[in-house]
Amino acid sequence: MTAYVRLKPGREKSLLRHHPWVFSGAIQEISSDIASGETVRVLDANGQFLAWGAYSPASQINIRVWSWQKEEEIDESFFLSRITKAIQSRMDLIGSPATDSVRLIHAESDGLPGLIVDQYAGNLVVQFLSAGVEYWRSTIIELIIQSSGIQNIYERSDADVRQLENLPIRQGIVHGSPPSEVLIHEHGIKYQVDLESGHKTGFYLDQRANRKLLRSLSKDRDILDCFCYTGGFSLNALAGGAASVLAVDSSPEALRLAERNRLLNELPDKNIDWMQGDVFQVLRKLRDQARSFDLIVLDPPKFAPTSAQAQRAARGYKDINLLAFKLLRPGGSLMTFSCSGGVDTQLFQKIVAGASLDADIDAQIYAHLFQDSDHPVSLNFPEGTYLKGLFLKIG
C-alpha cells in the first residue's frame, strides 16, 4: 500500500482550500518507513483521500502537496507537465526586449514546492529547497534541460531553509559550463551577475518593475539607496537623471561589483557615492549630520524568514523606516520593502505607519509594490507574496 499520513479530525480544512502545506501538528498517524521526500497519500481522519504530497520528517511543514487529483501519478510525466507549463507561462518575458533574465519556476506558485529556477541569459540557476524536490532532483534537472533547451546549469541549494529540511548545503555546476559571472540586461541596463556567491541566485529579479519605476521618478532628485547590493536601484536612478545618489551596503564585494556595473553602462561617476557600512548606523549618522534627500529606497535583506521571528523583525523595519522618514525633505518619497515571509502585507504597512507616527510625519500610499510577474502567487497560497513594498509621499 502507498505510504500515507492521516490527519487529525478537522485539520483538513486548509487542504480543502488547496493550500499546499500540512504542518506536523495536524497529523494523527504516519505509515511506517517513509523516506524523506517520498510521495505520500494524505488522508482525512476518516481515511478519505485529500492530496498527494512530499513527506519531510525534519520540517515543521511535514507535507508539501503535489496534487489534489486522486488519479494523478507523481512521476516523470507529472514533473514534465508542471515544468513545461511554468516555462511557457513566462514566454512574454523570455526573449523580450525588456530582459534576458527571468524566473522560470517559482516553487509552490507553480505547483512545484521548493523548486526555484532562474534564467540568466543562456544560463540557469536552480535551488532545491525542500525534501520533495530533493528526492526527485536528478529527474527534475533532466526535465528542465529538456523543457528550457538550456544546457548550462548552476546549483545554489545553499539557502538556510534547507537546514529546516535536514538537507545538506549543495552548490556547484550541475550541467554544461556555466560561468561564475554572467552579463545580463534589463530595461536597457547591463549587469554582471555573480552566480556563485551573489545573494539568492545572484540577482534580485523580483524587483525588475520597481527598478523601472524608480528610474521614472529620479530626474533631478537627490536619492539615498539603502542596502544597494550590486546597484540595481542606484543605476536606474542614474539612468533616470538623478542629481545625486548615495548608495549604501555592508558588503565591499557587492559595492565593487556595483561600481563595475556603473562603468559597464557608462553612467556618470560624479553623481554617485558608494558607501560601505551598516545601514542602521549610516542612517543615524546621516540624521546627526542633518542630511536630507528627495527619495529614499529601503530594500533590506530578509529580517524574518518565518512568523516566529516577526516581532524581532518588526523592530528592525520600524527603526530603518523611522530614520528614513526623518531624512526626507518636504514632499519627498519613500520606496520601502520587506521580503520577509514572516511579515505579511498588512503587518508591514502597520509597522511603517507606526514609524511615520513616531517621526511626526504624515504620509500617503501612492502604490503597493510587489514582486514582478515572473514571480506569480497562487491564489490559495498567500505566503507566495513574499515581497511587499510601499511607495509613499510625505506632506
Rosetta blueprint (number, residue, H / E / L):
1 M L
2 T L
3 A L
4 Y E
5 V E
6 R E
7 L E
8 K L
9 P L
10 G L
11 R L
12 E L
13 K H
14 S H
15 L H
16 L H
17 R L
18 H L
19 H L
20 P L
21 W E
22 V E
23 F E
24 S H
25 G H
26 A H
27 I E
28 Q E
29 E E
30 I E
31 S L
32 S L
33 D L
34 I L
35 A L
36 S L
37 G L
38 E L
39 T E
40 V E
41 R E
42 V E
43 L E
44 D L
45 A L
46 N L
47 G L
48 Q L
49 F E
50 L E
51 A E
52 W E
53 G E
54 A E
55 Y E
56 S L
57 P L
58 A L
59 S L
60 Q L
61 I E
62 N E
63 I E
64 R E
65 V E
66 W E
67 S E
68 W L
69 Q L
70 K L
71 E L
72 E L
73 E L
74 I L
75 D L
76 E H
77 S H
78 F H
79 F H
80 L H
81 S H
82 R H
83 I H
84 T H
85 K H
86 A H
87 I H
88 Q H
89 S L
90 R L
91 M L
92 D L
93 L L
94 I L
95 G L
96 S L
97 P L
98 A L
99 T E
100 D L
101 S E
102 V E
103 R E
104 L E
105 I E
106 H E
107 A H
108 E H
109 S H
110 D H
111 G L
112 L L
113 P L
114 G L
115 L E
116 I E
117 V E
118 D E
119 Q E
120 Y E
121 A L
122 G L
123 N E
124 L E
125 V E
126 V E
127 Q E
128 F E
129 L L
130 S L
131 A H
132 G H
133 V H
134 E H
135 Y H
136 W L
137 R H
138 S H
139 T H
140 I H
141 I H
142 E H
143 L H
144 I H
145 I H
146 Q H
147 S H
148 S H
149 G L
150 I L
151 Q L
152 N E
153 I E
154 Y E
155 E E
156 R E
157 S E
158 D L
159 A L
160 D L
161 V H
162 R H
163 Q H
164 L H
165 E L
166 N L
167 L L
168 P L
169 I L
170 R E
171 Q E
172 G E
173 I E
174 V E
175 H E
176 G L
177 S L
178 P L
179 P L
180 S L
181 E E
182 V E
183 L E
184 I E
185 H E
186 E E
187 H L
188 G L
189 I E
190 K E
191 Y E
192 Q E
193 V E
194 D E
195 L L
196 E L
197 S L
198 G L
199 H L
200 K L
201 T L
202 G L
203 F L
204 Y L
205 L H
206 D H
207 Q H
208 R H
209 A H
210 N H
211 R H
212 K H
213 L H
214 L H
215 R H
216 S H
217 L H
218 S L
219 K L
220 D L
221 R L
222 D E
223 I E
224 L E
225 D E
226 C E
227 F L
228 C L
229 Y L
230 T L
231 G L
232 G H
233 F H
234 S H
235 L H
236 N H
237 A H
238 L H
239 A H
240 G L
241 G L
242 A L
243 A L
244 S E
245 V E
246 L E
247 A E
248 V E
249 D E
250 S L
251 S L
252 P H
253 E H
254 A H
255 L H
256 R H
257 L H
258 A H
259 E H
260 R H
261 N H
262 R H
263 L H
264 L H
265 N L
266 E L
267 L L
268 P L
269 D L
270 K L
271 N L
272 I E
273 D E
274 W E
275 M E
276 Q E
277 G L
278 D L
279 V H
280 F H
281 Q H
282 V H
283 L H
284 R H
285 K H
286 L H
287 R H
288 D H
289 Q L
290 A L
291 R L
292 S L
293 F E
294 D E
295 L E
296 I E
297 V E
298 L E
299 D L
300 P L
301 P L
302 K L
303 F L
304 A L
305 P L
306 T L
307 S H
308 A H
309 Q H
310 A H
311 Q H
312 R H
313 A H
314 A H
315 R H
316 G H
317 Y H
318 K H
319 D H
320 I H
321 N H
322 L H
323 L H
324 A H
325 F H
326 K H
327 L H
328 L E
329 R E
330 P E
331 G E
332 G E
333 S E
334 L E
335 M E
336 T E
337 F E
338 S E
339 C L
340 S L
341 G L
342 G L
343 V L
344 D L
345 T H
346 Q H
347 L H
348 F H
349 Q H
350 K H
351 I H
352 V H
353 A H
354 G H
355 A H
356 S H
357 L H
358 D H
359 A L
360 D L
361 I L
362 D L
363 A E
364 Q E
365 I E
366 Y E
367 A E
368 H E
369 L E
370 F E
371 Q L
372 D L
373 S L
374 D L
375 H L
376 P L
377 V L
378 S L
379 L L
380 N L
381 F L
382 P H
383 E H
384 G H
385 T L
386 Y L
387 L L
388 K E
389 G E
390 L E
391 F E
392 L E
393 K E
394 I E
395 G L
